Amino acid sequence: MQKSKLWTKDFLAVSLTSFFVFVIFYMLTVTLPLFATDELHASKQSLGLIVTIFLVSGIVFRPLAGKWMTTLGQKKVLLIGVFIFLIGSILYMNIHSLSALLLLRVLHGIGFGMSTTATGAIVANVIPEQRKGEGMGYYATFMNLAMVVGPFVGLTLTNSLSHTSVFTVAVVSSVLAVLCSLVLRVPDVQASSATNEMKPAKGFAAFFEYRSLPISVAGLVVAFSYASVISFVSIYAKEMGFTQASSFFFVVYAVCLLASRPFTGKWFDQYGENSVVYPSILSLAIGIFLLSQATTSWVFLLAGALIGLGFGTITSSFQSIAVKKASPHRRGVATATFFVFFDSGMGLGSLLLGILATAAGYKGMYMFCSIIALLAIAVYLVLHGRKSQKQRIISQNESLGK
């Protein structure tokens, strides 16, 4: 039987929209603290607020965006989100105080939360059902590439030109995200929601998808452990004398992720979720453990390879599971549910692990996070893995019975 086409114009459009938004996110995450210090003379204590406020506003608006997609439609919410994101990118050009920057981060976070929630829901409807795992894997690859491109471009421009050049690139990328959103055709599955359910969702169910909560909780635990990498690996590398190797950490991360992507997505679809998730979490745990034990650059980079292979695969797998659990017209809510928990784990981890690193050192912090990553295996098994295995066995028996 011929496979349904995956690489369509709409799949590329939504993936590129996500890529351009995340490039800006990662580029500003690493450069705004420098901008605040150099241009606004902000104190070290206030620098954390630049990221925290952005994430909090995004988290708050994710469930709202999920709800709005069931009434307004996915494309309208996406367009509103990317236009808000574009306005925010333009306003960075005229920031002259820390308070103004923090207010702008609230606005930018709203656009980020809305647009990324919408793209996650839209791509789930664009990908053929029988290629869901493979398609979500490639979609996540665009975000993973942004994780490498954003910081590289941002730091290169900051060091060689100026902060204004970074904001110019942010505006250009925002415009490209808007253009990709405009050409995107989205099946308006929300329009039929009234006929698919007896009553519209109310209360908690209007903002969160119950069936996606278990995998979202598992995602929170994974994100908590990964926060140690995204927030502190550059500082840890400098402390350990791996400054030169640190610039290649996420490059190795991306290379290993890209090399594995053609296989892991297909295995997800062919052999089931557990066949991919368990090895991926183990890879993440081993990678973080190696960070705690790294005494040479090659061990440091090997850790990056294992973390990239593990975390990159886990993210796409968990998101795919979250949207598969929901009805088509609830995929926006399911996507919002997953990312609310995921972003919360990342934010909570960055806050608490910074305190732990101060008390126990970065080696102790990474050792602790490797244990948390292993704990995620148990959390996944209890909340989803056992049910997934049972369902797969039932499906196989039914196929044999036919």
C-alpha positions as CSV (number, residue, x, y, z in Angstrom):
1,M,0.0,0.0,0.0
2,Q,1.4,3.4,-1.0
3,K,2.2,5.8,1.8
4,S,0.3,9.0,2.2
5,K,2.5,12.0,1.3
6,L,4.2,13.7,4.2
7,W,6.3,16.5,2.7
8,T,3.4,18.7,1.4
9,K,3.4,22.5,1.0
10,D,1.4,22.8,4.2
11,F,3.7,20.6,6.3
12,L,6.7,22.7,5.1
13,A,4.8,25.9,5.8
14,V,3.9,25.1,9.4
15,S,7.3,23.6,10.1
16,L,9.1,26.7,8.8
17,T,6.7,28.9,10.8
18,S,7.7,27.1,13.9
19,F,11.4,27.2,12.9
20,F,11.5,31.0,12.5
21,V,9.6,31.6,15.8
22,F,12.0,29.3,17.7
23,V,15.1,30.8,16.1
24,I,14.0,34.2,17.5
25,F,13.2,32.6,20.9
26,Y,16.7,31.0,21.2
27,M,18.5,33.9,19.7
28,L,17.0,36.4,22.2
29,T,17.3,34.0,25.1
30,V,21.1,34.1,24.9
31,T,21.6,37.7,23.7
32,L,19.0,39.7,25.8
33,P,20.9,39.2,29.1
34,L,24.0,40.7,27.3
35,F,21.8,43.6,25.9
36,A,20.3,44.2,29.4
37,T,23.8,44.3,30.9
38,D,25.6,46.3,28.2
39,E,22.9,48.8,27.2
40,L,20.4,49.0,30.2
41,H,23.0,48.4,33.0
42,A,20.7,45.8,34.6
43,S,21.9,43.9,37.7
44,K,22.7,40.2,37.6
45,Q,19.8,39.5,39.9
46,S,17.3,40.9,37.4
47,L,18.6,39.0,34.3
48,G,16.6,35.9,35.2
49,L,13.4,37.8,34.9
50,I,14.0,38.3,31.2
51,V,13.4,34.6,30.5
52,T,11.0,33.9,33.4
53,I,8.5,36.6,32.5
54,F,8.5,35.5,28.8
55,L,7.9,31.8,29.8
56,V,5.2,32.7,32.3
57,S,3.2,34.8,29.8
58,G,3.5,32.0,27.2
59,I,2.3,29.4,29.7
60,V,-0.7,31.5,30.7
61,F,-1.8,32.0,27.1
62,R,-1.2,28.4,25.9
63,P,-4.4,27.0,27.3
64,L,-6.3,30.2,26.2
65,A,-5.0,29.6,22.7
66,G,-6.0,26.0,22.8
67,K,-9.6,27.0,23.8
68,W,-9.7,29.8,21.2
69,M,-8.7,27.3,18.5
70,T,-11.9,25.3,19.1
71,T,-14.0,28.4,18.4
72,L,-12.0,30.7,16.1
73,G,-10.1,28.0,14.2
74,Q,-6.5,27.1,14.2
75,K,-5.3,29.4,11.5
76,K,-6.8,32.6,13.0
77,V,-5.2,31.9,16.3
78,L,-1.9,31.2,14.5
79,L,-2.1,34.5,12.6
80,I,-2.9,36.5,15.7
81,G,0.0,34.9,17.5
82,V,2.6,35.5,14.8
83,F,1.4,39.1,14.3
84,I,1.8,39.8,18.0
85,F,5.2,38.1,17.8
86,L,6.2,40.4,14.9
87,I,5.1,43.5,16.7
88,G,7.1,42.5,19.7
89,S,10.2,41.9,17.6
90,I,9.9,45.4,16.1
91,L,9.6,47.0,19.5
92,Y,13.0,45.7,20.7
93,M,14.5,48.4,18.5
94,N,13.2,51.1,20.8
95,I,13.9,49.8,24.3
96,H,15.8,52.0,26.7
97,S,15.0,50.7,30.1
98,L,14.8,47.4,31.9
99,S,11.1,47.9,32.9
100,A,10.2,48.5,29.3
101,L,12.1,45.4,28.3
102,L,10.2,43.3,30.8
103,L,6.8,44.6,29.7
104,L,7.8,43.8,26.1
105,R,8.8,40.3,27.1
106,V,5.2,39.8,28.4
107,L,3.8,40.8,25.0
108,H,6.4,38.7,23.1
109,G,5.7,35.7,25.4
110,I,2.0,36.0,24.5
111,G,2.7,35.8,20.8
112,F,5.1,32.9,21.4
113,G,2.6,30.9,23.4
114,M,-0.2,31.4,20.9
115,S,1.8,30.8,17.8
116,T,3.7,27.7,19.0
117,T,0.5,26.2,20.4
118,A,-1.2,26.7,17.1
119,T,1.6,25.3,15.0
120,G,1.7,22.2,17.2
121,A,-2.0,21.6,16.7
122,I,-2.0,22.4,13.0
123,V,0.9,20.0,12.1
124,A,-1.0,17.2,13.9
125,N,-3.8,17.6,11.4
126,V,-1.6,18.1,8.4
127,I,0.4,14.9,9.0
128,P,-1.2,11.6,7.7
129,E,-2.4,9.5,10.6
130,Q,-0.3,6.5,9.6
131,R,2.9,8.6,9.6
132,K,2.2,10.6,12.7
133,G,5.3,9.6,14.6
134,E,7.6,10.1,11.6
135,G,6.0,13.5,10.8
136,M,6.1,14.8,14.3
137,G,9.7,13.8,14.5
138,Y,10.6,15.8,11.4
139,Y,8.5,18.7,12.6
140,A,10.4,18.7,15.9
141,T,13.7,18.7,14.0
142,F,12.9,22.2,12.7
143,M,12.7,23.3,16.4
144,N,15.9,21.5,17.2
145,L,17.7,23.2,14.4
146,A,16.4,26.5,15.7
147,M,18.1,25.6,19.0
148,V,21.4,25.6,17.2
149,V,20.9,28.4,14.6
150,G,19.4,30.9,17.0
151,P,22.2,31.1,19.6
152,F,24.9,30.8,16.9
153,V,23.5,33.7,14.9
154,G,22.7,35.8,17.9
155,L,26.1,35.5,19.6
156,T,28.0,36.0,16.3
157,L,26.1,39.2,15.5
158,T,26.4,40.5,19.1
159,N,30.2,39.9,19.1
160,S,30.9,41.1,15.6
161,L,28.3,43.9,15.0
162,S,25.7,45.1,17.5
163,H,22.6,44.3,19.4
164,T,20.6,46.2,16.8
165,S,21.7,43.7,14.2
166,V,20.2,40.9,16.4
167,F,16.9,42.7,16.6
168,T,16.9,43.2,12.8
169,V,17.3,39.5,12.3
170,A,14.4,38.9,14.7
171,V,12.2,41.2,12.7
172,V,13.1,39.5,9.4
173,S,12.5,36.1,10.9
174,S,9.1,37.2,12.3
175,V,8.1,38.5,8.8
176,L,9.0,35.1,7.3
177,A,7.0,33.4,10.0
178,V,4.0,35.5,9.1
179,L,4.4,34.8,5.4
180,C,4.6,31.1,6.0
181,S,1.5,31.3,8.1
182,L,-0.4,33.1,5.4
183,V,0.2,30.5,2.7
184,L,-0.7,27.6,5.1
185,R,-4.0,25.9,4.4
186,V,-5.5,24.4,7.6
187,P,-8.4,21.9,7.8
188,D,-10.9,23.7,9.9
189,V,-11.8,20.7,12.1
190,Q,-12.9,23.1,14.9
191,A,-15.9,24.2,12.9
192,S,-17.6,20.8,13.4
193,S,-16.9,20.6,17.1
194,A,-20.5,21.2,18.0
195,T,-21.6,18.1,16.2
196,N,-18.7,16.0,17.5
197,E,-19.6,16.5,21.2
198,M,-22.9,16.7,22.9
199,K,-21.9,19.7,24.9
200,P,-19.0,22.2,24.5
201,A,-16.2,21.8,26.9
202,K,-16.5,23.9,30.1
203,G,-14.4,24.7,33.1
204,F,-11.1,22.9,33.3
205,A,-11.8,20.8,30.2
206,A,-12.1,24.0,28.1
207,F,-8.5,24.7,28.6
208,F,-6.9,21.3,29.2
209,E,-7.2,17.9,27.5
210,Y,-7.7,15.3,30.2
211,R,-6.5,12.4,28.0
212,S,-3.2,14.3,27.4
213,L,-2.5,14.9,31.0
214,P,-0.5,11.7,31.8
215,I,2.0,12.1,29.0
216,S,2.2,15.9,29.8
217,V,3.2,15.1,33.4
218,A,5.9,12.7,32.2
219,G,7.0,15.6,29.9
220,L,7.3,17.9,32.9
221,V,9.7,15.5,34.6
222,V,11.9,15.2,31.5
223,A,11.9,19.0,31.0
224,F,12.9,19.6,34.6
225,S,16.0,17.4,34.1
226,Y,16.8,19.0,30.7
227,A,16.6,22.5,32.2
228,S,20.0,21.8,33.7
229,V,21.4,21.6,30.2
230,I,19.8,24.5,28.5
231,S,20.3,26.9,31.5
232,F,23.7,26.0,32.8
233,V,25.8,24.0,30.4
234,S,27.7,27.1,29.1
235,I,28.6,28.2,32.6
236,Y,29.6,24.6,33.6
237,A,31.8,24.4,30.5
238,K,33.6,27.6,31.4
239,E,34.1,26.4,34.9
240,M,35.5,23.1,33.7
241,G,37.7,24.7,31.1
242,F,35.7,23.4,28.1
243,T,35.1,26.9,26.7
244,Q,36.2,25.9,23.2
245,A,34.2,22.7,23.2
246,S,31.1,24.4,24.5
247,S,30.6,26.1,21.2
248,F,30.3,22.7,19.5
249,F,28.0,21.2,22.2
250,F,24.7,21.9,20.5
251,V,26.2,21.3,17.1
252,V,27.0,17.7,18.1
253,Y,23.5,17.6,19.7
254,A,21.9,18.6,16.4
255,V,24.0,16.3,14.2
256,C,23.2,13.2,16.3
257,L,19.5,14.2,16.4
258,L,19.3,14.7,12.6
259,A,21.2,11.4,12.0
260,S,18.7,9.5,14.1
261,R,15.5,11.3,12.9
262,P,14.8,9.1,9.8
263,F,14.8,6.0,12.0
264,T,13.2,7.0,15.3
265,G,10.1,8.4,13.7
266,K,9.5,5.3,11.6
267,W,10.2,3.0,14.6
268,F,7.6,5.0,16.6
269,D,4.9,4.2,13.9
270,Q,5.9,0.6,13.2
271,Y,6.9,-0.8,16.6
272,G,5.0,1.5,19.0
273,E,5.7,4.4,21.3
274,N,7.6,2.4,24.0
275,S,10.2,1.1,21.6
276,V,11.4,4.7,21.1
277,V,10.6,6.4,24.4
278,Y,12.4,4.1,26.8
279,P,15.8,4.1,25.0
280,S,15.5,7.9,24.5
281,I,14.9,8.6,28.2
282,L,17.8,6.3,29.0
283,S,20.0,8.1,26.5
284,L,19.1,11.5,28.1
285,A,19.9,10.1,31.6
286,I,23.3,8.7,30.6
287,G,24.2,12.0,28.8
288,I,23.4,14.1,31.8
289,F,25.4,11.7,34.0
290,L,28.4,12.0,31.7
291,L,28.2,15.8,32.1
292,S,28.6,15.3,35.8
293,Q,31.7,13.1,35.3
294,A,33.2,15.0,32.3
295,T,36.9,15.7,32.8
296,T,37.8,16.0,29.1
297,S,36.3,17.8,26.1
298,W,35.4,14.5,24.3
299,V,33.4,13.2,27.2
300,F,31.7,16.6,27.4
301,L,30.8,16.4,23.6
302,L,29.8,12.7,23.9
303,A,27.3,13.8,26.6
304,G,25.9,16.4,24.1
305,A,25.5,13.7,21.5
306,L,23.5,11.4,23.9
307,I,21.4,14.3,25.3
308,G,20.5,15.4,21.7
309,L,19.6,11.9,20.7
310,G,17.5,11.4,23.8
311,F,15.8,14.7,24.5
312,G,15.1,15.6,20.8
313,T,13.4,12.2,20.3
314,I,11.5,12.4,23.6
315,T,10.0,15.8,22.8
316,S,8.6,14.8,19.4
317,S,7.4,11.4,20.8
318,F,5.6,12.9,23.8
319,Q,4.0,15.6,21.7
320,S,2.8,13.0,19.2
321,I,1.3,10.9,22.0
322,A,-0.4,14.0,23.4
323,V,-2.2,14.9,20.2
324,K,-3.0,11.3,19.3
325,K,-4.9,11.0,22.6
326,A,-7.3,13.9,21.6
327,S,-10.1,14.1,19.1
328,P,-9.1,16.1,16.0
329,H,-11.0,19.2,17.1
330,R,-9.3,19.0,20.5
331,R,-5.7,18.8,19.2
332,G,-5.1,22.5,19.9
333,V,-6.1,22.0,23.5
334,A,-4.0,18.9,23.7
335,T,-1.0,20.7,22.3
336,A,-1.5,23.5,24.8
337,T,-1.8,21.0,27.7
338,F,1.5,19.4,26.8
339,F,3.4,22.6,26.4
340,V,2.0,24.1,29.6
341,F,3.4,21.2,31.6
342,F,6.6,21.0,29.5
343,D,7.4,24.8,29.8
344,S,6.5,24.6,33.5
345,G,9.0,21.8,34.0
346,M,11.7,23.9,32.2
347,G,11.0,27.0,34.2
348,L,10.8,25.3,37.5
349,G,13.9,23.4,36.8
350,S,15.9,26.5,35.8
351,L,14.8,28.1,39.1
352,L,15.4,25.2,41.6
353,L,18.4,23.8,39.9
354,G,20.2,27.1,40.1
355,I,19.7,27.0,43.8
356,L,21.0,23.4,43.9
357,A,24.0,24.3,41.8
358,T,24.9,27.0,44.3
359,A,24.8,24.5,47.2
360,A,26.2,21.3,45.6
361,G,28.1,22.6,42.6
362,Y,27.3,21.9,38.9
363,K,28.6,18.3,39.1
364,G,26.3,17.5,42.0
365,M,23.4,19.2,40.1
366,Y,24.0,17.1,37.0
367,M,24.2,13.9,39.0
368,F,20.9,14.8,40.6
369,C,19.3,15.5,37.2
370,S,20.5,12.2,35.8
371,I,18.5,10.5,38.6
372,I,15.5,12.7,37.8
373,A,15.8,11.6,34.2
374,L,15.8,7.9,35.2
375,L,12.8,8.6,37.4
376,A,11.0,9.8,34.2
377,I,11.1,6.2,32.9
378,A,9.1,5.1,35.9
379,V,6.7,8.0,35.6
380,Y,6.2,7.3,31.9
381,L,5.7,3.5,32.6
382,V,3.0,4.1,35.2
383,L,1.1,6.9,33.5
384,H,1.3,5.7,29.9
385,G,3.8,3.0,29.0
386,R,1.8,0.1,30.4
387,K,-1.4,1.1,28.7
388,S,0.4,1.6,25.4
389,Q,1.9,-1.9,25.6
390,K,-1.5,-3.5,26.4
391,Q,-3.2,-1.6,23.5
392,R,-0.5,-2.7,21.1
393,I,-0.8,-6.4,22.1
394,I,-4.6,-6.1,21.7
395,S,-4.2,-4.5,18.2
396,Q,-1.7,-7.2,17.2
397,N,-4.1,-10.0,18.4
398,E,-7.0,-8.4,16.5
399,S,-4.8,-8.2,13.3
400,L,-3.9,-11.9,13.7
401,G,-7.5,-12.8,14.3
402,K,-8.5,-11.3,11.0
